[in-house]
Amino acid sequence: MTGIHQRIGLTLCGAAALAFAPQVAAQSVDAGVEATTDEVRRGLSWSDGEVSGSADARVSFGGFDAAVRLAMLRQSDRHGNADAVADLTLGKDWNAGAFTVRTEAIGHVFGNADSNMNYAELGAGARYSIGPLQVGTMAWYAPKQASIGGDNLHVRATADAGLPGLPVSVFAAVGYTTGDTRDARSARLRPAGDYADWKVGAEYTQFPFTIGGDYVGTDIDTANTVSISPFADLKHAGDRVLARVRMSF
């Protein structure tokens, strides 16, 4: 294990401990459960194109925030037949004039996979608000790890806005993923090499419920691309429409 991997591991362990330790004086706590027609991330299905459920919790303390999200993966081909994933995040927002800068460390821990599928990544970005419109950009880098067959970089630009006088918000995002390929496991995050993805959607919120719909897609030619990697799961890397419902606490 390299030094950076050790530091990421210690950071994430600290995030989990701080998130749930009773002695921590939390400034705010948010939690919720969600059901979706497909667990999609960066344009790729993580649940084999099947219905998924998730639960999450987030706590803020001392200028930092820690979050845990558990999601069903339904024996995902992309992640070595894993049944579930836990995403552990420790992050901090920094004020920089009109901008808010975001830094974070994330660990993805997979349950009941055929082998070690766990990996970690670091994120940094910024966002800017203009009235009801918020625009932002973010990059996540996963250093070289055997579980992802090399390293991985994902960059993303986002925009979202609330509709005045209505409990409705709309959003759009475009991303690009690239990285070093060492073996077949790189297809987990890049099924056919470097690719672009996009997402547009809307959601209606009436606390504690949120109902949303998304159109997601990638530029991966799923019809004419062949991969020998058992992790590529190309049939679940194309365009699709998603529906989701969330209950917040």
Secondary structure, DSSP 8 states (H G I E B T S, - for coil): --HHHHHHHHHHHHHHHHHH-TTS--SEEEEEEEEES--EETTEESSTTS-EEEEEEEEEETTEEEEEEEEEEEEETTTTTEEEEEEEEEEEEEEETTEEEEEEEEEEEEES-SS---EEEEEEEEEEEETTEEEEEEEEEEEEEGGGTEEEEEEEEEEEEE-TTSSEEEEEEEEEEE--B-SGGGGGT-TTSSEEEEEEEEEEEETTEEEEEEEEEE---TTT-----TT--GGGSS-EEEEEEEEE-
